[in-house]
Amino acid sequence: MNVFAFDIETIPDLQAGRRLYGLQGLSDDAVLQAMRSLRRQRAGGSEFLRLHLQRVVVISLAGRIGERFCIWSIGEAEASEADVLARFFAGIERYVPRLISWNGSGFDLPVLHYRAMIHGVQAPRYWDNGVEDSSFRWDNYLNRFHERHTDLMDVLAGYQARANAPLDEMASLCGLPGKMGMSGAQVWEQLAAGEFDSVRDYCETDALNTYLLYLRFELMRGRLDTAGYAEECERVKEALRQSGKPHLDAFRRAWEVASG
């Protein structure tokens, strides 16, 4: 079975702001401030833009392709958003994975839906609810209570928003590194400073935390026994050792410290 834990990073879509709010001719900084100001007025002080105004810059994935654990990202510094989205949905078409997220139903997937529609990206396998493939009738990516997409936060909260917990805190409590070095609120500033690699690396560690919490969930509900859980964790650690990427080896070392 293919299992992909995923996470996305986004920034405000300034072109959308110019189009929707008549901000043509203003600098990027002025447009951003105007969009945030309008959002504060309409959302009781929150500057967090609505989901259709979030431009996807990178999607990171961590998980199993058959027997092999992998971690990778879709998106480069100069990649178009349309290309990032098309490659993500093409991967679903090819591998038909189980998708694992943390708050994916509340953020990541709605963002991907809106942005894919804006760019005309096709994703027939993803949107199938049993019309083309009868097996998708009872287990598809769209139904909140199906497992083809499992939003771990939503499931663990009993589908009650007031019971939601942050990824970083749950990861830390489960002996995982949690956030390492930055947060989603810093993505815009990091990209403006030309630090795309730092944003991608941060996104990959969030995908890793999500995948490892999924393994813990599988242990909790009995789909992995203690030995199987340890084996899967060691599979991940070995992949991180062999990655040749400093941020992934740093994650492994932080994990070993956090778990004692």
C-alpha positions in Angstrom: 0.0 0.0 0.0 1.2 3.5 -0.8 0.8 6.0 2.1 1.6 9.7 1.6 1.6 12.1 4.6 1.6 15.6 3.1 1.9 19.3 4.1 1.7 22.5 2.1 3.2 25.9 2.4 1.4 29.0 1.1 1.8 32.7 0.7 -0.8 35.4 -0.1 -1.8 35.6 -3.7 -1.0 39.2 -4.5 -2.3 39.0 -8.1 -5.7 37.9 -6.7 -5.7 40.8 -4.3 -5.0 43.2 -7.1 -7.9 41.8 -9.1 -10.5 41.4 -6.4 -9.8 44.7 -4.5 -8.8 47.0 -7.3 -5.2 47.3 -6.1 -3.5 47.5 -9.5 -0.5 49.8 -9.6 0.5 49.2 -6.0 3.7 47.6 -4.9 3.7 44.0 -3.6 4.2 45.3 0.0 1.3 47.7 -0.3 -1.0 45.0 -1.8 0.0 42.6 1.0 -0.7 45.3 3.7 -4.0 46.2 2.1 -5.1 42.5 1.9 -4.2 42.0 5.6 -6.0 45.2 6.6 -9.2 44.2 4.8 -9.0 40.7 6.4 -8.5 42.2 9.9 -11.7 44.4 9.4 -13.7 41.4 8.2 -12.4 38.7 10.6 -12.3 40.5 14.0 -8.6 41.2 14.0 -7.2 38.1 12.3 -4.9 38.7 9.3 -5.0 35.1 8.1 -6.3 35.3 4.5 -9.1 33.1 3.3 -8.2 29.9 1.7 -8.8 30.7 -1.9 -6.3 33.6 -1.6 -3.5 31.3 -0.5 -1.0 30.6 -3.2 0.7 27.2 -2.9 4.6 27.4 -3.1 5.6 23.8 -2.1 4.0 20.5 -1.2 6.1 18.1 0.8 5.3 14.4 1.2 6.7 11.6 3.5 5.6 8.0 3.3 5.7 4.6 1.8 5.8 3.7 -1.9 5.4 0.0 -1.6 8.1 -1.2 0.9 10.3 1.9 0.5 10.1 5.0 2.7 10.6 8.3 0.9 10.5 12.0 1.6 10.3 14.6 -1.2 8.9 17.9 -2.2 7.0 19.3 -5.2 8.0 22.8 -6.1 11.1 24.8 -6.8 11.9 28.5 -6.3 10.8 29.4 -9.8 8.1 26.7 -10.3 4.6 27.9 -11.2 1.8 27.1 -8.8 -0.1 25.4 -11.7 2.9 23.0 -12.2 3.1 22.2 -8.5 -0.6 21.4 -8.3 -0.6 19.3 -11.5 2.4 17.2 -10.3 0.7 16.6 -6.9 -2.5 15.4 -8.5 -0.6 13.4 -11.1 1.1 11.5 -8.3 -2.3 10.6 -6.8 -3.4 9.5 -10.3 -0.3 7.2 -10.6 0.1 5.8 -7.0 -3.5 6.1 -5.6 -2.1 6.5 -2.1 -3.7 6.8 1.2 -3.3 10.5 2.1 -2.5 11.5 5.6 -2.7 15.0 6.9 -2.9 17.1 10.0 -5.8 19.5 9.5 -5.8 18.7 5.8 -9.6 18.8 5.7 -9.7 22.2 7.3 -6.8 23.8 5.3 -4.5 21.9 2.9 -7.1 20.2 0.8 -9.6 23.1 0.5 -6.6 25.3 -0.6 -5.6 22.7 -3.2 -9.2 22.4 -4.4 -9.6 26.2 -4.9 -6.2 26.7 -6.5 -6.5 23.7 -8.8 -9.8 25.1 -10.0 -8.3 28.5 -10.6 -5.5 26.9 -12.8 -7.7 24.3 -14.5 -5.8 21.4 -13.1 -7.4 18.0 -13.7 -7.6 15.3 -11.0 -10.1 12.7 -12.0 -8.9 10.0 -9.6 -8.9 12.3 -6.7 -12.5 13.5 -7.3 -13.9 10.0 -8.1 -16.6 9.0 -5.6 -17.4 5.7 -7.2 -18.7 6.7 -10.6 -15.5 5.5 -12.4 -14.2 3.0 -9.9 -16.7 1.3 -7.7 -14.2 0.7 -4.9 -14.2 4.5 -4.4 -17.9 4.5 -3.5 -17.1 3.4 0.1 -13.6 4.8 0.4 -12.7 8.0 -1.4 -10.6 11.1 -0.9 -13.7 13.4 -0.4 -15.7 11.8 2.4 -14.7 13.1 5.8 -15.2 9.7 7.4 -13.4 7.6 4.8 -9.8 6.6 5.2 -8.4 7.2 1.7 -7.7 10.7 3.1 -7.2 10.5 6.9 -7.0 13.9 8.6 -5.4 12.8 11.9 -6.3 15.9 13.8 -9.9 15.6 12.8 -10.1 11.9 13.7 -8.4 12.3 17.0 -10.6 15.2 17.9 -13.7 13.1 17.3 -14.6 15.5 14.5 -15.1 18.3 17.1 -13.3 21.5 16.2 -13.1 22.6 19.9 -11.0 19.4 20.6 -8.4 20.1 17.9 -4.7 20.0 18.9 -1.6 21.6 17.1 0.7 19.3 15.2 3.8 20.7 16.9 2.5 20.0 20.4 1.2 16.5 19.7 4.4 15.6 17.9 6.5 16.8 20.9 4.3 15.0 23.4 4.8 11.8 21.4 8.6 12.0 21.5 9.0 13.6 18.0 10.9 16.8 17.2 7.9 19.0 16.3 8.7 22.3 14.7 12.3 22.9 13.8 13.5 26.4 13.3 10.5 28.2 11.9 6.7 28.3 11.6 4.2 28.8 8.8 3.9 32.5 9.8 7.4 33.1 8.6 7.1 31.6 5.1 6.4 34.9 3.4 9.4 36.6 5.0 11.7 33.7 4.2 10.7 33.6 0.6 11.0 37.4 0.3 14.6 36.9 1.6 15.3 34.3 -1.1 15.2 31.4 1.4 13.1 28.9 -0.6 15.2 26.0 0.6 14.5 26.8 4.2 10.8 26.8 3.5 10.9 23.5 1.7 13.0 21.9 4.5 10.5 23.2 7.1 7.6 21.7 5.1 9.4 18.4 4.8 9.8 18.2 8.6 6.1 18.9 9.1 5.3 16.0 6.7 7.7 13.8 8.6 6.0 14.7 11.9 2.6 13.9 10.4 3.8 10.5 9.0 5.3 9.5 12.3 2.1 10.5 14.2 0.2 8.3 11.6 2.5 5.3 12.6 1.6 6.1 16.3 -2.1 6.1 15.3 -1.7 2.7 13.6 -0.1 1.4 16.7 -2.9 2.8 18.9 -5.7 1.2 16.9 -3.9 -2.1 16.5 -3.0 -2.1 12.9 0.7 -2.2 14.0 1.9 -4.2 16.9 4.8 -3.0 19.0 7.4 -4.8 16.9 5.9 -3.6 13.7 5.8 0.0 14.9 9.5 -0.2 15.9 10.3 -1.6 12.5 8.5 1.1 10.7 10.2 3.8 12.8 13.6 2.3 12.1 12.8 2.2 8.4 12.2 6.0 8.6 15.4 6.6 10.6 17.5 4.7 8.1 16.1 6.6 5.2 16.9 9.9 7.0 20.5 8.6 7.7 20.9 7.8 4.0 19.3 11.0 2.7 22.5 13.1 2.6 20.3 16.1 3.5 21.4 18.0 6.7 17.9 19.0 7.7 16.7 15.4 7.6 19.6 14.0 9.6 19.1 16.9 12.1 15.4 15.7 12.4 16.6 12.2 13.0 19.0 13.3 15.7 16.4 15.5 17.4 14.0 12.6 17.3 16.4 10.3 19.0 17.0 12.9 21.7 13.3 13.7 22.1 12.4 10.0 22.4 15.1 9.3 25.0 
